[in-house]
Amino acid sequence: MQRRPLLGDEAVALAAIHSGLSGAFSYPGTPATEILEFIRRETHKMPRAAEGGVSYAWSANEKVAFEEALGVSYAGRRALVSFKHVGLNVAADPFMNSAVTGVKGGLVVAVADDPGMHSSQNEQDSRVYAHFALIPCFEPATQQECYDMTCAAFELSERIEVPVMLRLVTRLAHSRSGVQIGERRPANPLEPTKFPAQWTLLPSNARVGYDKLTRKQPDIVGWSESNPFNKLVLNPAAGRTGYLLSGVAANYFLDNFEPGEPIPSYLRIGTYPLPPGLVRKLLDAVDQLVIIEEGYPVIEDMVRGLLDAPMGKKIRGRRDGLVPRTGELDPDIVRAVLGKPARPRQQAPSFELVQYHQRAARREPRGQGLRRHQLLHARRPAPLPSRPLVRGHGREHQHGHGRRRSRPSARHRHDRRLHLRSLRHDAPHRRRQAQPADDRLHPRQLHRRHDRRPGHHGQRRGHRAYRQGPGRRSGPRAQARSPP
C-alpha cells in the first residue's frame, strides 16, 4: 500500500475519490475548504462523472451544495458534500429531510467544526445535528482514521440508505500525518429510481419515510456497538476512575502517559450513536467516570440522562467544571483534568531593552549613530551628497549643483522623477545609478519623444503649458521662457 503525508481534510477527500466518488460539492469555509480543493487538484485530469470520473463544483451556498450532492445520490452515484459547522445551519432543511427520504448512492456529509473559534462565530457541535436527524456519525482522531472512516461511511450509507456524517475539528483538519491509502474503486452505475414519490415529502410520503427511519435505529445502534472504531480498555489496577473519550481528546489523553506508565480504564468513542453496552461495561469497572470530549458536552448529557448519577456512579466533565466549558482542548488541559502536575516549560530568555540609537551611539563615533537612525527611520531619506549624472537639454546636468542656464526638457524632468523615486524606495546605503532614459520608458512613450512641436524645448503636444499655442501665455516667467 502507498503512504502519503496528508492533512485531515485531504485524507477525507482522497478517501472519497478512492471510494468511487462521482460528485463533490462545497461552499468555502475554514476549516473545510481544503477538501474540495484537494479533489479538484487530484481529479482535474479525470473524465467527468458521466464517463466514470468525478464532477466537482463550488456552490452558491451550503444548501445548494447539499441538494446537488443529494441529487447525485438519488441517481445511484456516490457523492460528498463538505462545509464548516455554521454552514450546516444553512443546509439544515435538506439535511434533515434527506434522512426521511433516504438515499440510493452513498452520501457523506463532511462537517468541520471549529472549537476555540479560530475562524468562526461560534463553537456549535455538529454531533447535535446528527443526533437530531437520527443518522450515524463518525468522529476520527487521526488522519489515518479520516481516510478509513470516510471509506466506511460510504459503505454504511449505501447499506442503510441514509446520509452519514463525518465530524472533523480544526486541529485534525489542518494537521498533517502519514496515511496508508488504497486503490480507487470504480464508480457506481447510473441507476435512476423507479419510485420518484419517495423523494417527494408530501405528508403521506413523509410518514412512510419517517417510519422507515425510526425502524432503522436499532440496527444503527447495533452497528455502533460492534464497530472497531470504538475501543474499550479496562485496567482496574490503574485506579477506580474511568475515562470516556472522543475524537482528538483521545490523543491528548494518551499523550500524557509515558511509555510503560499504567493507563487507567477508558472507552474511546469513534462512532455515534453511543454504544450503550460498551459504556455500561466501563461504568461497571469504575467508581467515577470522567468524560473528555472536544466541543459541546454531547456524550456527557447522553450518559447523565435525566439522573445525575446513573447506576450510582459519579459523572464528571464539562457540566461540573472539571473540563473547561468553552474553548478547544489541548494536552495541558487534559493533563490538569487527569490531576497530573504541569510539565516544565522553557523560560523565555531575559535581555536588556536598549534603544537602537543608544546602541549605535556607543558603537560608532559621536553623531554617526544618531544620523544612521534618522536615515533608517525617516519617511523620506535624505539624498546622498554624490548624485548620479542624468542627461539634460543638450548637455549634462548634475542635480543640486550649479545653476541651470536653460529650462530643463521633459526628458530631463522625467529622469529626475525616476531618480527621486529610486531614492525614496532604496535603502540609504544602496543607491541606484540612473540608467539610460530609453530603458525605463514604457514602449508607448518611446514614439512620443519624436512627436514634439519644434521650438518648444521638447514638450509634447497637448502639454498643459502649451495648449493655447506659442505667444499666448501670460506672465513674466512665461514670456521670458517663450521660444524666440
N, C-alpha and C positions, 0 to 999 in steps of 0.2 A: 504494500500500500504506500502511496505517496504521502509525504508530510509537508505541510505548508505553514508558514507563520501567518496567522490571520487575526484580525480584530474580531470581537464578538459579533458585530454586525456583518462582517464579511463571511464568517463561518456560517451564519444563518443563510446568507444569500447563496453561498456555494452549495450548501446542503439542499436548498430548494432547486437549484439547477440540476444537481445530481439526482434529485427525486423525480425528474420528468416534468419540470415546470413548463407551463405553456404561456402563462400571463403573469406579469408583475406590475403592480400599480402602487403609487405612493404619493404623498404630499410632503414636501421637505420640512423637516423639523428635527433639531438636535434633541436626543442622541440617536435618531433612527435614519438620518439622511443617507448614511453610507451604505445601507442595504441595497437600495435601488441603484446607487452609483456603481457599486461593485457588479451588480447584474448587468448593467449597461456595458461596463468595460469587458466583462467576460463573454458576452453574447452578441456584441455588435457585429461580428462577422458570421454569426449563425443565421440560418434562414428564419423567416417569420414563423409564427405559430401555425399557420395554415400548412406549412411544409414540414412540420415536426420540430421547429425551433422554438424560440422564446420571443414573445412580444412584451414590450415594457413601455410605460408612459408615466410622466408626471401629470397628475390630475389637477383639476381646478380646486378641489378641496378634499378632505378626508372622506366625506360622504360619497362623493363621486368615485373616488378610488375604490371604496368598498363595494359599491354597486357594480363597477366594471369587473372587479375580481369575482363577484358573485355570479355575474353573467357567464364568465368563463367556466365556473364550476357547474352551473346549470347545464352547460353544453357537454359535460363529461370530462373536461380537461382540468388539470391541477393549476391552482392559482395562489399567489401570495400577495397580501396587502400589508403595508407597513406604514407606521406613523408613530409619533410620540404620544405620551399618555393623554395630554389635553386634546389631541386630535381625535381620540376615541369619543370624546363628548360630541364632536361634530358628526361622527359616523354612528352615533348611538341608535338612530332609528333603523337603518338597515341591519346593523349589528344584532340588535335584539330580535328582529323579525326573521333573520336568516336562521336562527336556531329553531324557529317554529316551522318555516318552510322546509328546512333541511337542505342538504346539498347533494350533488351527484359526484363530481370530481373533488378531490381533496382541496380544502380551503384552509389555509393557515393565516392567522391574524397575528403578525409580529408587532408588539407594542413595547416601546422603550420608555420606561419610567425614569424620572429624574429626582431621586431623593437628594435633599440638600439644595434643590432649585438652582443648579449651576446655570441653566439657560431656560428656565420655565417660571410660570407664575404661581405654581402650587406643587404640592407633593402627592397628589392623588395617586392611589394604588389601583392598578388595572385588575388585580385579582378580585376586587369587589365586583367589577363588571362581569367577569367570568362566572362568579357565583350567582350573580343576578340573572344572567342569561341561561344558566343551567348547562354550561358547556365545559369540557375539560380544559385544563390549563397546565402548561409546562413552565418550570422556573429553573433554568440552568444555573450552575455555579462556576463553570469553566468554559473556555472557548471550545474545548472538545465536546462538552455537553451541548453547547449551542448547535454544533453540527449534528450530533447524534439525535438530539431531541427534535430538531426540525424534520429529519427523515422520519422519525417515529410519528410525528404529528400528522404528516401527510397520510401515512398508512392508517392511523386511527380515524382520521376524518372521513376517509372513504369507507371504512368498515362500519362506523356507527352513523354515517351520513349527517354529521353536524359539523359546523366550523370548530376549529381548535385554536386556542390562544397560546402564544409563546411570549412570556413576560421577561423582558430584559431590564437592566438598570444601567446607569451611566458608566459606572466603573467597569462593568463587564463589556458593554458595547464598545468602549473606546480603549480597551487594553488588548495587547497582542500576545499570542502564545502559539506554540506548535500544535497543529491539528492533523490527525490521521484522516485522510479522505479516501473515498471510494470512487467508483466509476458512475457515469451518468446512465440512468435507465431511460428507455425510450418513452416518449410522451404518450399519454392515453389516446386512444382513438376518439374521434368526434362522435358522440352519441347523444343527439338531442332527445329530450324527454318525450315520452308518449302520453304523459298526463300533465299538460300545462296548467290545469286547475290547481295543482299542488303549489305553484308559485304565486297564486293569486289569493291574498289573505282576506277574502270575504269571511264574515263570521262563521258561515257553515264550513268553510275550508280550514279556517284558523282553529276551530275547536278540535278538528281531527288531528291537525298537525301538533297542537299543544299536548293532546293526549298521547301521541306517539313519543313526544319528547320526555314527558314525565315517566313513561314506561321504560325508557332507556336508562333512567338514573341508577337503578340497582346494578346494571351491567357496567356503567361507568365507575361506580364506587368499587366494584369487584376488580375492574381493571387497575385502578389506582392501588388497591390493596396488594396486588401481586406484582406491581411494577418494580423493576430493578433499580430505578432511579430513586426510590425511597429506601433508605438504608438505616437499619436499626442495629446498634452496637450496645450490648449490655455488659457492664463491668461493675458489679456490686462492690468489689474490693476497693474501688477508687472513691467510694463515698455514696451517700444516700441522696444525692442531688442529681437529677437528670436534666438534660437539655434538649429542647425541641428547636431545631434549626431549619432555615430555608434559604435557598439561593446562595448569594455570596457571603451571607452571615456564617455559613458552614466553613468557608475558607478562613475567615477571621478567627473563628473558634479554634480550628486545628492549628492555626499559625502560632497560637500562644502556648503550645506544648512542645517541649524539647524532645529530641529523639530518645526513646527509652522511658520517658515520663509517662506514668499511667494516665489514661484519658477516661474521664467519667462517662457514664452511660449517656447515649444521645441517639436521637432519631433525626435523620436528615430528610427533609421533605423536598421532593423534586416534581411532584405532580399533584394536582387538585382535581376532584375533591379530596379532603383529608382521608387517609386510610384509617378508619376507626380501630381496626384490630391492632395495628402497629402502635397507635397511641395508647391503647389500653395496656399492651404489654409493657410499654415504657413506664406507665403510671404504677403498674403492679410491682416494679422493681425498685422504685424510689419513694422517698417521703416528700420531696419537694421538686417541683418542675419549674425550670426557668426557660422562657420562650424568647428566642433571639431571632428577629426577622427584619428584613430591610423594607421599610415602608410602614403602612398602617398596621395596627395590631389585629390583623385578619385572623391568623391562626389562634392568637390568644383569645379573641372573642368566641371563636368556634369551640375551643376547648372549655372555656368557662361556662358557656351556655347561659342558662338562667341562674345557675348556682355559682357562687364564688369559689367553692372548694369541691369539685366533682370527685367522687369516690374518697372523700376525706383527705384529699391531697391539697397542699398549698401551691397556688399558681402565682408565679411572679413574672413580670415582663414590663411592657411599656405602660400598662394601666396603673401600676403602683409606683412608677418612677425608677425602678431598678435599671431599666434601659431608657435612655433619653426618648421623650415622646416625639421630638421633631429632629430633623436633620438626618444625614446618612451615617451609617456605621463605619467604623474602621477598626483595625486590630487593637488599638489602645483603648477604645471604648469597650470592646468586648473583654479585654483584659481586666478592666475595672469591674465589669459585671461578674467575672469569674473570681473576684477577690484577690487577684494576684497583684504584687507590687509593681509599680510602674517601671518600665525599662529605663536604664540610664540613657540620657540624651547628650549628644555632643554640644558643648557650650560654644557660643559664638566668641571668637577672639576679640579681646579688648585692644583698642588702639586710640591714640590721641587724635582728636579732631583739630586740625590746623587749617587755617585759610590758605588757599593756593598762593595768593600774592605774598603771604608771610613766608612760606617755604621758599618761594622763588627769590625773595629779597635776601634770605640768608645764604642761598647758594651762589647768587650772582652779584656782580659789582653793584654799587648803590645806584638805584634808579632803573636799572635794566629789568629787574624782576617785575616792577610795577608797570613798566612800559609794555612788557610782553603780556601781562594780564589784561591791559587795556586793549591791546591788539586782538587778543583771543575773544574777548567778551564784548567788544564794541559792536553795535549794529552794523556800522559801515566802517570797515578797516581803513586806516589812513593809507594813502598811496605811498609806494616806496620812493626814496629820493631819486633813484635811477629809473627812468621811464623809457619804454621802447620807442623807437622811431616809427612814425607812420607817414604814409605818403600824403602830401597836401596838394595844393593847387600849383602845379608846375615846379615845385621844389620840395625839399624835405623840411618837415617841422618837428620840433620836439615839444611835447605837451608841457606847459608850465614854464618854459624857458624862452626868454626873448620876446620881442614884440612882432606880432604879425603885421606885414605890410599890406596884405590884401585880404579880402573876405574869404574864409575857408569854403571850399567847394562842398557839394553834397556828399561826395565820396569821402572827403576828409572828416566831415561830421559823422558819417556812418562808421568810419573806422574808430573814431573817438568813442562812440557809444559802445561798440564792441569791446574796446579796451577797458572802459569803466565797468562794464558788465563782468569782465573777467576778474577785475579787482574785487568786486563785491562777492563773487562766488568762490574764488580760490582762497586757500589758506594764505596767511601773510608771508610764510616762508616758501611758498610755491607760486610765483607769479608766472603767468603765461605770456610768452612773447607773441607779439602781434603777427599774424600770418597774412600773406597777400590777400587783399580785399576780395579778389575774384574767387578765392577758395571758400569764402564764408558767405557769399551772396547766394540767395536762392536762384535756381535756374531761371525763374521768371523775371528776376531782377537784372540778369546779365544783359538782355537785349534793351532794357530801358535805359541803360547808361549811354547808349548810342542814339537815343530818341530825345535829344535835347535841342532847345532853341538856341541858335548862335548868339553869342554876345551876352548871355545871361549867366555866366560863371558856372556853367554845368548844371543849372537847375532843370528838373524835368518839367514837361508840360503839365499844366494843371496844378502846380505848386501854389500854395496859398498866397505867397508874396508876389506872384506874377500872374494871377488870374485876370487882372484888368489890362495886361499888356504893358509894354515899356512906356515910360514917360507919364503914367497916370498915378504913380504912387505919390503920397504926400508926406511931409515931414522932412526935417533937415537931414536925418540919417539916411532916409530913403533916397533923397536927392544926391547926397554925397556918394552913395553906393550905386547910383544908376550907371548903367554902361555908357560909354562915350557915344 
